[in-house]
Amino acid sequence: MASISTADFKNGMCIINNGKMCTIVEFQHVKPGKGGAFVRTKLKDIKTGRVVDYTFNAGTKFDSVRLESKKMQYLYNDGADYWFMDNDTFEQMPIAADMVGAASDWLKENDEATLLYAGDELISLEPQMFVELEVTHTEPGFKGDTATNTLKPATLETGKEVQVPTFIEIGDVLQIDTRDGRVIKRV
């Protein structure tokens, strides 16, 4: 691991702070009229996703971590593991369900996902930003409900439940934003 100081900070860089891997969301060098310079940062914990504000003295040293992302194709879930295939080597690898976590709500067979590695260690898995999923269950809408902009729950083919407009029916394919679970459009 390379050692860097606060002068080397860049947005998106990964550092180790208090034993945790964090990415720099944003930073600002501050040089007050009195006293020493310091750096205000927002760091995102890679494992938990939590963003926390930290202030460091200028020149503080950190270990830098090289992150590598790899696009892989999701194949299937065997009950215990999610299986992915490397599109270049066609090598298949299992990933434990607890590592996949909430991303499983958006994974459909043959879709691509981005796996983030720090060295040889898998640290996170991100589904595509927008996915197209079919509605498998929802209550029927009634004529005239569309004028009130009301929403109703609908279950998608992955088992995830989202709020949809009342005109959506079983069998409709929806484009979903995986960051917040919002319905973008009916496909």
Order of alpha helices (4+ residues) and beta strands (2+ residues): beta-beta-beta-beta-beta-beta-beta-beta-beta-alpha-beta-beta-beta-beta-beta-beta-beta
